[in-house]
Amino acid sequence: MFYYLLYPLRDYISVFNVFRYITFRTAYATITSLGICFIFGPMIIRMLRRRNVLNGVRNHTPEHHYDKRTTPTMGGLMILLAVIVPTLLWANLSNRYILLCLLATCWLGLMGFIDDYLRVIKHKQAGLVGRYKIAGQAILGLVIGILLLAYPDDPTMATRTTVPFFKNVYPDLGIFYIPFVILVITGASNAVNLADGLDGLAIGMFVFAAAAFAGLTYVTGHSQFSSYLNIIYLRQAGELTIFCGSLVGASLGFLWFNAHPAEVFMGDTGSLALGGALATVAILIKKEILLAIVCGIFVVEAISVIIQVVAFRLTGRRVFKMAPLHHHFELMSWPESKLVIRFWILSALLALVTLSTLKLR
């Protein structure tokens, strides 16, 4: 919005020329996201508490988590507000990559809201039935995949992806491209959801992933940087930096209230939206494999659940004390704050590794 309202005034007042710069708009989108969280966060928390939208306790969690049952959930509403509004204010809304990211955020945010509503308000322990959740994620992936094939930024790269650590290697997925998009979106959104089990854990790790992708989107959309780094150049990708800045600001703002002891939990409203939003960014800039690296802890958390379920069904025995993996370490007597900070450190390391792949090829 500001891009359309203020940038045209540059011919009359030169200071408005700053609105052409993605870096400027990204910085202020991040600040706007933080401001929205700080201003509206306490109001949202009070509203959730007043309406008795409390976390409760899910099955298969350590006993000491019962102390968290009176903490409000569905705080993802704060995250959605802090992502969508700054993006609308600071991004170029004629950019279809931005529109696709907003679509993914709203779509999965609504799915998460329905899941939380059924679980918390209607007291259905399972929330939204798993097959319906997967179906909703798959439909979103199908829509995004079809749109990218119909309107590619670079037709020669429409069904291709990039491989980390290798130059000029762009495998063509062909007819498997749309299933691949569905897999990335479904996997990422569920992985963030599974990791959201301790105060500040998922949102803190997500900050590093979103910041890394802010850097990736910027260089992918910058002709000189992409040429220097010998990576694919996508003209519309640069504007996604603003969206990633909003993700970073919203995550930091939510962490202010979600840090131990948490005042609010994001619920599926936030976790599904965040995972799907970042997955969409990765798909748009052809960095899907890098998403698995930068979100490595989320991936390990999801794999631990799969291993636990498969092992128990096949042998009747458990590999971990409890899954996801963070519960295993809890039951090994790791203090919650120490566990969370260690996972943050590993996430920061993975973000640096991800960015280093731009040169290590």
N, C-alpha and C positions, 0 to 999 in steps of 0.2 A: 504493500500500500504506500509506504513512504517512498519507495522507488519511483512509483508513478506520480505521486503528488509533488515531491521535492526535487527529484533529479531534473525535470524539465525546466526548473527555475535557474539552472546553472548559467544560462545565457544572460541573466539579469543580476544574479548574486553568485559570485564565483565559489563561495564556500560550499554551495550545494553540489559541487562537482564531486565531493567525497562520496556521494551515494552511488557512484559508478563502481567504486572499489569493493570487491567481495570481502576483503579483509576487514574493512570498516564496518560493513553491514553484519558480518559474522560476529565481530566483537560486541556490537550493540544488541544483536539478537541474544547472545549469551547473557549479557547484563540484564536485558529485559526478562529473560527466563528466570534468572535469579530473583529479580524484583517481584515478579508475579508470585513466586513461591514464598518469599518473605512476607508479602502483603496479604495474599489470600490463603496461604498455608494454615495459619492459626484459625481462620474462619472455617475452612473446610474440616479441620480436625474437630472443632467444636460442633459443627453440624453433624458429623458422623457420630460423635459421642452422644449428642442430644437425641439422635434417632436410633441409638443403640446398635449401630453398625459395628459390632465388635468382632474381633478375630476368631474367638473360639479356639478350639484345638483340633487339628486334623489327626486322623489315625496315623500310626506309624511315626510318631515323633517322640523324642526323649521326654521323660516325665516332668523335668523341670520347665518344659515349655508351657505347662499349665499356668505358670505365673503370667504368661502373655495373653491369656484368654480375654482379658478386659481391655486390651489395646485396640483402638479403632483400626479397621481395615478399609479397603477401597480408596486408599490414599492416592491410587493411580489417577484419580480425577484431577489431582493437583498437577501431576506430571503431564497429563494430556493438555490441560490448560496452558502449562508453561512451555509446551512444545509447539502447539498449534498457533497460538496467538502471536508469538514472536516471528514465526515463519511467515504468517500472513502479513505482518507489519513490515518486515525487512527484506523478504525475498522477492524475486521477480516472478510473479504468479503466472506469467505467460510461458514459463519454463515447465514443460510437461514432466520432467523428472521430479520437480517439486510437487506437482499435483499427484504423481503416483505415490510419493512418500507420504503425503497427507492422507491419501486414500488408504494406504496400508495401516497407518497409525490409527485412524478413525475406525476402520473396519475391525481390527483386532482389539482396539480399546473397547468397542461395543461388545464384542464377543466376551472379553474378560469381565465387563460390567455385568452381563447376563449371568455368567458363571458365578461371580461374587454375590449377585442378587439372589440367585436360587439357593446358594449355600448359606448365606448370612441372614437374609430377610425371610426366605421361605423355609429355612432350616432343612434343606435337602443336602445331606452330608456329601454326596458326590458332586453337587453343583450341576453344571452343564454336562450332559452325558458325553463321555469321551469321543464316541464316534461322530457326534454332532460337532464337537470342537475341531476334530481333525478335518471333517468335511468343510467347515467354514474356512479353515486355513488353506485347504487344498483349492477351494474355489477362488480365494484371493490370489494364490499363486497362478492359477489358470488364467485369470483375468490379466494379471501383470505380464505373464509370459506371452499371451496373445497380442497385447498392446505393443510390447517391445518388438515382436516379429512384424507386426503390421506397420509400425512407425519407428524404425530403427534410426538412431543418431548416425551410425556408420553401418550401412548395409553389409559391408564385408565382415563385420564383427557380430552380426545379429545373433548367431547361434554359437558363438565361440566364448571361451573364457581364457583367463591368463593363468600361467603356472609360476608360482614363486621360485626364485633362484635360477630361472632360465630366461634367456633373451629370445624374443621373437618366436616363442612357443605358444601358439593359440589353438588348442585342440577344438575341433568343430564337433559339437554334440549332436548336430542334425536334429532328427526327430525326437531325441531324448532331451532336448533343451527345455521344453515346457515341464516335463516331469522333474528335471533338475531344479528348476525354479521353485516348483511346489515343495520339493524336498528341503531346499535351503530355507524357505520361509517357515515351513512347519517345524523343522528341526531347531532353528534359532529361537523361535518364539517359545517353544516348549522347554528348551534348555535354560533360558533365562527364568522361566516359571519354576523349574525344578530347583534352581540355585537360590531362589528367594525363600530362605528358611531361617536366617539369622539376622539380627539387627545390623543393618548397613551392609550386609554381605553382597547381595546381587547388585544393588545400586552403586556401591563403591567400585566394584569390578567393571560395571558398565561404563563408568566415567572414562576409564582408560581406553576402552574399546572405541567409544564414540569420539574421543579426542584423536585417536590414531586415524580413524576414518575421516575426520575433518581434514587432516593433512593429506590423506590419499585422494580425497575428492578435489582438493585444491590443485594439486599437481597434475591430476588427470585432466582437469579442465583448463589448464594453463598451457598454451601451445609451446612456449619456450622451455618451461620446466619439463614438460613431458618429452620434448625432443632431446633435452640434455640427459634425462634419465633413461631415454630409450624405452618409454612405456607408451601404451596406447593413449591417444589423445581423443577425448570426447568433448565436443564443444559445449554441451549443456551441463556437463558434470560439475563445473566450478560452482554453480549456484547451490549445489547440494552442501557445500561447506557451511552455508548459513543454516541449513536444516540440522547439520551435525552440531553446529554451535548451540542451537536451541536444545538439542539432546543433552549436551554437556551441561549447560546452564540449568536445565530442568533436573538433571540427575544430582548435581551439586546442591541445588536448592532443596530437593527432597531429602537428601542425605542429612541436611541440617536437622530435620525432624525425625529421621529414621535411624540416626546413630544411636548406639547403646547408651542408656536404655531407650528404646524406640517409643516415640509418641504416636506413631502411626505406621501401618504397613501398607505397601502398595497394592497387594492383592493381585488377582489375575488381570484386573483392569489396567494396571501399569506394566506388569511383567510381560504379558503377551504383546502389548503395544510396542514396548521398547525392543524386544527381540525381533519382532516382525519389521519394525521401522529400520533397524540397522541392517537386517538381511536384505531389505529392498534396496538400500543404498549400495550394498556390496554387489547385488545383481546388476544394478544400473551402471556401475563403473567396472564391471567385469573382474571383480576381486573376490569372488565367492570363496576360493580356497584360502585366501588371506583372512577371511572372516573366521574360518575354523581355527586359525592360528591365534589371532588376537582375542578370540573368545575361547581359548583353550581350556580354561578352568570350567566354563559353562559346559563345554563338550564333555569333559571328564566327569562332571556331575551327572550329566544325562546318561553317559555310558555306564556309570556305576549302578544306576537304577536298572538298566537293561540287563547287566550282568547278574545283579541280585535276583531279578525276577526269573530269568532263564535258568540260573543255577538252582534256585529253589524248586522250580517246576520239574526239572530233570532229576535232581538228586535229593530234594527235600532238605538240603543244607544251604546255609547262607555263606557268601564269600565275605561280606562286610558285616560288622556288628549291626549296622543300620544304613539304609540308603535314603537319599543321596549321600555322597561322600562326606559332606560336612557333618552329618549326624554321626558317621563312623568315628570321626576325630573327636567329636563331643563326648562320645562314650568311652574314648580313650583318655578322658579327663583333660582335654585341652580347654582352657578357659575361653569363653565365647569371644571376648575382645581380641585375645591373642590369635585365635583361629582366623577371625575376620581380617585382621591386619596382615597376617601372613598370606592369605589369599589375595589381598590387595597388592602386596609386593610382587607376587607371582604374576598377577595381571599386568602390572606396570612393566615387568620384564618382557612379557609376551607382546605388549604394545611396542616396545622398543625393537624387538626382534622383527615384528611386522614391518615397521618403518625401515629397518635396515635392509629388507629384501629389495628395496628400490635400487640399492647400489650393489648388493651382494648377488650378482648374477653373472 
